[in-house]
Amino acid sequence: MATLRITIATTLLALSLGCGSSYSPSTPSPTPSPSPSPTPSPSGGVAASIVSGARNLTTTAYAPNPIAVAVGGTVTWTNGDTITHTSTGDGGTWDSGNIAPGATFSRTFSSAGSFRYHCTLHPGMIGTVNVQ
C-alpha cells in the first residue's frame, strides 16, 4: 500500500512539474553569474591568433574577431599559420611588422574606441579591436 502511495505521489509530482507548475525545490539553486567575453589572460591582456590558412580568409583570419579589451589592456597576436603575416592598424595606428610563424606581437590600447586592422601582406585579412 505504501509503495502504491509513493508511486502515485511521484507520478503527480512529475505531471505537475511537466505542466509548468510553480513548484520550487526546498534548496534554492545558485544564480549563475555571467562570464566575460573574451576571458582576459592572467596578465590582463587578451590572446588572439592568426589562424592556419589565414591568407585565404577575411574576417575569420584573426581569432577572436572582434577582440574586446579594456582600456589599458594588451592584445597579443600569435601567428599560428605557416607563413608570415602582420597586424596593422588601419590608417597606420600601429604596425607589427612581419610576424613569423609561431612568433607574437603585442599592443597595449590606452584609449577607448573601435580599431580596425589588417595584414599588409594579405589585405583581405581584417579584424577589429573594441576597447572599452
Buried (B, 14 or more C-beta within 10 A) or exposed (E): EEEEEEEEEEEEEEEEEEEEEEEEEEEEEEEEEEEEEBEBEEEEBBBBBBBEEBBEBBEBBBBBBBBBBBEEBBBBBBBBBEBBBBBBBEEEBBBBEEBEBEBBBBBBBEEEEEBEBBBBBBEEBBBBBEBE
